[in-house]
Amino acid sequence: MVADLALQMGMQVLGYDPALSVDAAWRLSSQVQKVDNIQALFARADLVSLHIPALESTSGIISAEILGYFKAGAVLLNFAREELVNNVDLLAALESGQLRQKKAAR
């Protein structure tokens, strides 16, 4: 649904899902461009929307190492679970400008 909405807004959509089933892939628009790994996705994306299950293997997956792959000024939207993100590393990425933060409306 997120990919379809982004496409409808005229966005270029990249996708990475190592657990994507064939059935789920058939439901995706052919306009979604597959990338080979999470590092390539983060290096190319201006906006990243996380939809990852909270598992032992994914806890803290968004760390300083992974955040280092993000394009400077990219935006991270976590629609998954808080435990996926190392908050100390996230704050450092925001403070350094690696990630862009939304300014509050006045």
C-alpha positions in Angstrom: 0.0 0.0 0.0 2.8 2.4 0.9 4.6 1.7 -2.4 1.3 2.2 -4.4 0.6 5.5 -2.6 4.1 6.8 -3.2 3.9 5.9 -6.9 0.5 7.7 -7.1 2.3 10.8 -5.7 4.9 10.6 -8.5 7.7 9.2 -6.4 10.3 6.8 -7.6 10.0 3.8 -5.4 12.8 1.5 -4.4 12.3 -1.8 -2.5 14.3 -4.3 -0.5 12.8 -7.3 1.2 14.9 -10.4 1.6 11.8 -12.4 2.8 9.5 -11.3 0.0 7.4 -14.2 -1.2 6.7 -14.8 -4.9 3.0 -14.1 -4.2 3.7 -10.8 -2.5 6.1 -9.8 -5.3 3.3 -10.4 -7.9 1.1 -7.9 -6.0 3.8 -5.1 -6.2 3.7 -2.6 -9.1 6.2 -3.2 -11.8 7.3 0.4 -11.2 8.9 -0.6 -7.8 12.6 -0.9 -8.4 14.2 -3.8 -6.6 17.6 -3.1 -4.9 19.9 -5.9 -3.9 20.7 -5.0 -0.3 19.7 -2.6 2.4 22.9 -0.6 2.0 22.1 0.2 -1.6 18.6 1.2 -0.7 19.7 3.6 2.0 22.4 5.1 -0.3 19.9 5.9 -3.0 16.7 6.9 -1.0 15.7 10.4 -0.1 13.0 9.0 2.2 13.0 5.6 3.9 9.9 4.0 5.3 10.6 1.1 7.6 8.1 -1.8 7.7 10.2 -4.5 9.4 9.0 -7.0 12.0 10.5 -6.8 15.5 12.5 -9.9 15.9 15.6 -10.7 17.8 17.6 -10.5 14.6 16.2 -7.0 13.7 16.5 -5.4 17.1 18.8 -2.4 16.7 19.2 -2.9 13.0 19.1 0.8 12.4 22.5 1.6 14.0 25.4 4.0 13.4 26.8 1.5 10.8 23.6 1.3 8.8 22.8 5.1 9.3 26.2 5.7 7.7 24.9 4.3 4.4 22.0 6.9 4.3 22.2 9.7 1.8 23.0 13.0 3.6 19.8 14.7 4.5 17.6 11.6 4.0 14.4 11.2 6.0 13.7 8.0 8.1 10.1 7.1 8.8 9.8 4.2 11.2 6.3 2.6 10.8 7.5 -0.6 12.4 8.7 -0.9 16.0 10.8 1.3 18.2 13.2 -1.5 19.1 14.5 -1.6 15.5 16.3 1.8 16.0 19.3 2.5 18.2 18.1 5.9 19.5 21.5 7.1 20.5 22.8 6.5 17.0 19.7 8.0 15.5 20.1 11.2 17.5 23.7 11.5 16.4 22.7 11.1 12.8 20.1 13.8 13.2 22.5 16.2 15.0 25.2 15.6 12.3 22.8 16.2 9.4 23.1 12.7 8.1 19.4 12.5 8.6 17.0 15.4 8.2 14.6 16.2 10.9 11.2 17.8 10.4 11.0 21.2 11.8 7.9 22.0 13.9 5.3 24.2 12.3 4.9 27.6 13.8 
